[in-house]
Amino acid sequence: MKLIKLTKGMERYYRSLAQVRELDIIPEKMNIFLSNPANIAYMVVDGDDVVGFTWGYVQQRIDNEDMLYIHSVDVVETHRNQGVGTMMIQAFLDVAKENNFRNTFLITDEDNVEANKLYSKFTNEIEREKVLYIFK
Ligand SMILES: CC(C)(COP(=O)(O)OP(=O)(O)OC[C@H]1O[C@@H](n2cnc3c(N)ncnc32)[C@H](O)[C@@H]1OP(=O)(O)O)[C@@H](O)C(=O)NCCC(=O)NCCS
């Protein structure tokens, strides 16, 4: 299996990416997203099949403490528990290290056992007391 950083113009993969996460990917929007260097996406392929997809963004700050946010991480059912998620998280952490970011963070559900196992491989720092407000 191979980790690939997504770049603008990789349209041939967009349909398969949508299957990993059931996303309605609009190619034009995807190309705009990938044109912005603050937006980061990786996929893992097994031969011609996309089996993992993750994306997130650099959160620029007004001080010198930029952070990296991972928005979603998905692996197709047939390829779970084989290290695909680990490869994708590691890719984000490498970006953070290379750029001296303050930290990398994501939000997951407390009862998502597999996700919590995956993320706990990389850190013990968990904010359990925070409250998430959503404005619409
Ligand atoms: C969460 C998810 C991304 C994990 O991806 P993955 O490729 O299966 O993860 P990995 O194979 O790298 O496994 C990482 C660790 O999780 C644990 N793990 C993963 N799946 C497991 C399973 N089914 N049973 C037991 N442990 C499991 C293992 O301990 C593994 O550690 P190890 O490398 O020391 O063995 C995947 O299960 C998934 O896509 N779930 C549905 C979408 C989702 O919930 N995404 C996260 C939302 S925030």
PDBQT file of the ligand as one rigid body, heavy atoms in Angstrom, charges set to zero:
ROOT
HETATM    1  C1  LIG A 201     -10.630   4.729  12.681  1.00  0.00    +0.000 C 
HETATM    2  C2  LIG A 201      -9.980   4.209  11.404  1.00  0.00    +0.000 C 
HETATM    3  C3  LIG A 201      -9.618   5.394  10.530  1.00  0.00    +0.000 C 
HETATM    4  C4  LIG A 201      -8.706   3.433  11.806  1.00  0.00    +0.000 C 
HETATM    5  O1  LIG A 201      -7.978   3.141  10.623  1.00  0.00    +0.000 OA
HETATM    6  P1  LIG A 201      -7.122   1.802  10.471  1.00  0.00    +0.000 P 
HETATM    7  O2  LIG A 201      -6.433   1.841   9.176  1.00  0.00    +0.000 OA
HETATM    8  O3  LIG A 201      -7.998   0.633  10.721  1.00  0.00    +0.000 OA
HETATM    9  O4  LIG A 201      -6.084   1.968  11.656  1.00  0.00    +0.000 OA
HETATM   10  P2  LIG A 201      -4.719   1.156  11.824  1.00  0.00    +0.000 P 
HETATM   11  O5  LIG A 201      -4.789  -0.138  11.089  1.00  0.00    +0.000 OA
HETATM   12  O6  LIG A 201      -3.586   2.053  11.539  1.00  0.00    +0.000 OA
HETATM   13  O7  LIG A 201      -4.788   0.791  13.367  1.00  0.00    +0.000 OA
HETATM   14  C5  LIG A 201      -4.345   1.676  14.378  1.00  0.00    +0.000 C 
HETATM   15  C6  LIG A 201      -4.537   0.993  15.721  1.00  0.00    +0.000 C 
HETATM   16  O8  LIG A 201      -5.906   0.880  15.996  1.00  0.00    +0.000 OA
HETATM   17  C7  LIG A 201      -6.220  -0.418  16.516  1.00  0.00    +0.000 C 
HETATM   18  N1  LIG A 201      -7.307  -0.976  15.697  1.00  0.00    +0.000 N 
HETATM   19  C8  LIG A 201      -7.735  -0.548  14.495  1.00  0.00    +0.000 A 
HETATM   20  N2  LIG A 201      -8.784  -1.287  14.094  1.00  0.00    +0.000 NA
HETATM   21  C9  LIG A 201      -9.011  -2.173  15.050  1.00  0.00    +0.000 A 
HETATM   22  C10 LIG A 201      -9.955  -3.229  15.223  1.00  0.00    +0.000 A 
HETATM   23  N3  LIG A 201     -10.899  -3.474  14.301  1.00  0.00    +0.000 N 
HETATM   24  N4  LIG A 201      -9.901  -3.957  16.345  1.00  0.00    +0.000 NA
HETATM   25  C11 LIG A 201      -8.960  -3.735  17.272  1.00  0.00    +0.000 A 
HETATM   26  N5  LIG A 201      -8.031  -2.750  17.188  1.00  0.00    +0.000 NA
HETATM   27  C12 LIG A 201      -8.069  -1.999  16.083  1.00  0.00    +0.000 A 
HETATM   28  C13 LIG A 201      -4.983  -1.236  16.508  1.00  0.00    +0.000 C 
HETATM   29  O9  LIG A 201      -4.595  -1.327  17.864  1.00  0.00    +0.000 OA
HETATM   30  C14 LIG A 201      -3.973  -0.429  15.743  1.00  0.00    +0.000 C 
HETATM   31  O10 LIG A 201      -2.771  -0.375  16.427  1.00  0.00    +0.000 OA
HETATM   32  P3  LIG A 201      -1.530  -1.317  15.990  1.00  0.00    +0.000 P 
HETATM   33  O11 LIG A 201      -0.971  -0.676  14.764  1.00  0.00    +0.000 OA
HETATM   34  O12 LIG A 201      -0.633  -1.207  17.148  1.00  0.00    +0.000 OA
HETATM   35  O13 LIG A 201      -2.075  -2.662  15.729  1.00  0.00    +0.000 OA
HETATM   36  C15 LIG A 201     -10.914   3.217  10.661  1.00  0.00    +0.000 C 
HETATM   37  O14 LIG A 201     -11.381   2.266  11.558  1.00  0.00    +0.000 OA
HETATM   38  C16 LIG A 201     -12.103   3.895   9.993  1.00  0.00    +0.000 C 
HETATM   39  O15 LIG A 201     -12.036   4.358   8.855  1.00  0.00    +0.000 OA
HETATM   40  N6  LIG A 201     -13.254   3.963  10.706  1.00  0.00    +0.000 N 
HETATM   41  C17 LIG A 201     -14.475   4.565  10.157  1.00  0.00    +0.000 C 
HETATM   42  C18 LIG A 201     -14.351   6.047  10.008  1.00  0.00    +0.000 C 
HETATM   43  C19 LIG A 201     -13.955   6.726  11.304  1.00  0.00    +0.000 C 
HETATM   44  O16 LIG A 201     -14.507   6.472  12.349  1.00  0.00    +0.000 OA
HETATM   45  N7  LIG A 201     -12.970   7.629  11.200  1.00  0.00    +0.000 N 
HETATM   46  C20 LIG A 201     -12.470   8.388  12.321  1.00  0.00    +0.000 C 
HETATM   47  C21 LIG A 201     -13.336   9.555  12.549  1.00  0.00    +0.000 C 
HETATM   48  S1  LIG A 201     -12.557  10.762  13.587  1.00  0.00    +0.000 SA
ENDROOT
TORSDOF 0
